[in-house]
Amino acid sequence: MSTRFRFTAPPSPRAATGRVAEVYGQLARDFGLRAPDTFVVLSSAPELLTGAWALMRESLIAGPGDRTGKELVALGVSLANRCPFCVDAHTMLLHATGDHALAERLARGERPADERHARVLEWGERSRVPGALDDGPCPFPRAHLPGYLGTALAFHFINRVVSALVGESLLPGGAQRLRPVRSLGGRALARTVRRTAVPGDALALLDRPDPGEAPAWAGGTPVGLAYAALLRAAMAGAGLLDTDDQDLVEEVLHDWDGSHPPLALTGFPDRRERPGARLALLAALAPYRITDEDVAAWRRPGHSDDSPVPLVAFDDSLVRLVAFGAFLAVDRLESALGRAVRPGEPSRPSRGAAGSAVARPVPGHLLGGHG
């Protein structure tokens, strides 16, 4: 994988200790790569790293459902979010599942030949629009919902972090777009991808949330606890914004319809006046639009102070702010789920962005600081 990061310089995986090293060990065993950029970029905030890995592992890798189908969901989400890094990664991982013809059709921009595959891919793409998953039946067995929906929500988070903080190319020079390279890359991962993973192993890495915080759609599977842990870790980033900025972010997210913002970024705050709110909103809605100027404006606390935040502290805070914005979009989507994906629950309206951090059972001290 490439090691090209945007705006931050993550700690070297070779120096990892504690929970970070344990995550890398599980990644090597269950994902086939010890330290992919998608997770290294979160390593300055171990609780974010462990939460993101746990949700991906317990849904995509060990959760209920067919791995090819869940890779299609991850690919559909990545297409909807315009994350070329993740689109290329999941095309390669489809080779790893053994579905070579399917992977190549998708690499050419064609629709899957199998109608079931096509419906699953479209389900992933639609998941970017709040409430859209209520339209029509799920294209997979109801019992597999925790795996498929957990995968969709995991990649709505991961796509945004990657688009904000990691370069666009999966391999140097875009080599992954050459058919022999993506095929060989997939074959190299095939043994790991096709091995059955034991559900729940990632939960040992977490400061376990109360089971009551797990969403009902997870059906008591480890996916629910992993989702709750990532929610807690990401919402801690709210403390990086003042109350006015949180209110602004909530207002914009509450009205978001899943669309990508216009080139003029209409409705986004000016980077010179409210750089934190701007970064959080960009991370939520269009992380690929974050610029050097946006980051530089936020790095100066008073916006006119020439003394920047120390680099190490800045890297950590930027990762937390991006993760906060990214998860606000995830929470907006999760909150808009209706009865079609909430068996036994009434439909409920989205709570909005910062409002979700208040409505959820997240400890107050997490909302007031860096965690």
Secondary structure by P-SEA (a helix, b strand, c coil): ccccccccccccccccccaaaaaaaaaaaccccccccccccccccaaaaaaaaaaaaaccccccccaaaaaaaaaaaaaaaccaaaaaaaaaaaaaacaaaaaaaaaaccccccaaaaaaaaaaaacccccccccccccccccaaaaaaaaaaaaaaaaaaaacccccccccccccccaaaaaaaaaaaccccccccccccccccccccccccccccccccaaaaaaaaaaaaaacccccccaaaaaaaaaaaaacccccccccccccccccccaaaaaaaaaacccccccaaaaaaaacccccccccccaaaaaaaaaaaaaaaaaaaaaaaaaaccccccccccccccccaaaaaaacccccccccccc
